[in-house]
Amino acid sequence: MKYFTLIIAFLLFSCGKKEEVLLPKSNVTIVKDVKDHSPVYIFFKVKGKDTIADLNRKNAIISTNWILNIDKRLPLKLAIPEVMKMQDKKRNEKMHQNEESENYYSYADSIGKNLAFLPFTKVYYKMEKPKVGSFVVYFRKGKKQAFIGNTEIKIADILKLFYSIKFERVPDLVFLFDKDMTYGEYLQYKILLQKDVTYNLDKLPVEYIF
């Protein structure tokens, strides 16, 4: 708990005002350190009966690596549209663009007792259903594994299954995430996918949020 408080204090200081971001936690580290970075925050806020994703990007410098600190309580349907805004801003920048700069999600490393990072620069998001004919790997809210149709499958076995099928025409591999799952749950899936699946791929699957 002391460690987690230190992370919150870091975020409060960085924002310069009294707000907090509750980060997801994992015992798997993907990236330990990111140089030349600037922070982006997406806060969890409640206004009346509505939950709001409050984006603070005032410290985001286009030419640097961006670290997105997103509150784990936010549902994907609110968090990802804000992420897409930031992706579009960097991808469409012409004057100060740095093609080597990356985008990362931050999370708390429960083993190393520090911040860890997950790259997502090449991920493209769509807030809709995948096209018919795609090979859809579905991640449901509250589940531990993935689904292909109604069949549950271990995340580590996704590519093995995909490559074992003799398609007449090889379909696009896409990931579909339940829009109502929390960002914290989403990041747990993403860490496992990076560890067991996507590091093998030259082109990352498009991610659908629906």
N, C-alpha and C positions, 0 to 999 in steps of 0.2 A: 504493500500500500504506500509506503514511503517513496518507493521508486516511481510509482504512478503519479504521485503528487508532484514530484520533481518535473515530470514531463508536462503536467498541466501548468506549472509555474512558468516553465519555458515558453509555453504558448501564450500565456497571459502577458508576459514581458514583451514578446515579439509583437503582439497586437497593440500594445500600448494602452489598452483599456481593459476593464474588468469583464472579460468574456473567457469561456473555456471550451476546449474541444476534447471530448473523451475519445481517445484513440483505440482502435482495435489492438488486440494483443495476440502474439503467436510465439511458439517455441522454435520456429524455423526462420532463419535469416537468409534473405535473398541477396540484398546488397547492404553492406555494412556502413559505407560512407559515401557521401556525395559532395564533391567540391564545387565551388563557384555556383551557389544556388540562391534562390530567393523563395520565400514562402507564400503560399496561397491558403486561405482558411475558408472552410465551409462550416458554419456554426449551426447547431440545432437550436431552434427557437420555437416558442409556442405563442401564438397570438389568438386569444379566445379559445376556440375549439380546433384551430388549425395549426398544424406543424409546418414550419417554414425552414427552408435551407437558405441561410444568409451567407452570401458570398462576399469575402473581403479579399480583393486582389490588388490593393493599393501599393503593396511592396513587390509586386511581380515585375521583374525586369526581363524583357523579351529575350535578350541574348544569353541569359543564364539558364541553368537547369532549374526547373520548377519542382518544388516539393508541395504536394497537396495534402494538407492536414484536414481530414474530414471526420466529423463526429460520427461515431459508430452507430448511433441511435437513428440516424436518418434513413428513411426508406429509399430504395434505389430510384423510385419514380420521382423523387425530389432531388437527390444528390447528383445523379448522372447528367441531367440537363445542364447543371451548373458546370460540371466537368467538361461537357461538350462546348460550352461557351469559351472556356479557357483554351481548349484544343484548337478551336477555330481561330481564336485571336492569334495564337502563335503560328499556326499553319498559314494564315493569310497575311502575316506581316512580311513586308518586302524590304524596308529600309534597314532594320536592325536585326534581321534574322540571322541566327547562328545555327547552321544545319547540324552541328554536333551536339547541340543542347538537347537534353532529355526531360521527360516528365516522370515523376515518381509519386506514388502514394506512400505516406509514412504510416508506421505502426510501431507498437511497443514490443521490443524483443524481450520476452520474459526470461530468457536464458542469459543473454549478454548484458541485460540490465541497461539497455540504451535504446535509442531509436534505430529502426531498420527501415529499408525502403524497397519498394516494388516498382519496377519500370512499367510504364504503359504507353509510351510515346507512339507506338505503331498500332495501337488498338483503335478501331473505328466502332462507334456506338450507333445503334439505331433504336428509336423508341417505337417499335412496331413488331408485328409477327414476322418470322422469317418467311421467305418465298417458298412456295410449294416446290418440292424436288430437292431441297437442301437436306443435308445430313445433320439433323438437329440433335445436339446434346443439351438436355434440359436440366437446369438446376432449380429445384423446388425449395421454397421456404420451409425451414425446419427439418430438412433431410441432411444426411451425411454424405450420400453418394450422388451420382448423376443418373439421369434417366435417358434412355433411347427408346422412344415410344413409351410403353408401360413397363419396360424392363429396366430394373435397377442395375447399375454397373459401377464397378470401382473406377475412380478417376484415373488411376494408373493404367487401366486396361482400355481406355478410350481409343488410342491409336492402334493398338493391337487388333481390336474389333474392326475398326474402320478399314485397315489395310487387309484384313482377312476376307472381306466381302468382294466378290467379283461383279463389279458394277458394269452395266452396258456403257454407261457414261458416268465418269466419276463426278459425284456431286460436290458442291461447296460444303466444307465442314464449318458449321456455325455453332455458337454457344447462345443459349437462351436462358436468361435469368428472370426469375419471378420478380416483377416490379415491386411487390410488397415486402420482399426480404430486406433486412437492414443492410446498410453499407458494411457493418461489422461482419455479418455473415458472408456477404459477397467477397470481402477481402480474404476470408479464410479459404473460400473456394479458389480465388485467384492465386493464392500462395501455393496451394496444392497443384493447380494447373501449371504454374511456372516450374515447379519442382519436377513434375512427372510427365508433362505433355508438351507445352508450348516451346520449351527450350529446344525441342527437336525440330521445330518448324521454321522454314524460311519466311513464310507469310502467316501472320497471326489470323485466326478466324475472326470474322466480324462478330461483335457481341450485340445481341438483341435484348432489350429490356421491355418485357410485356407481361 
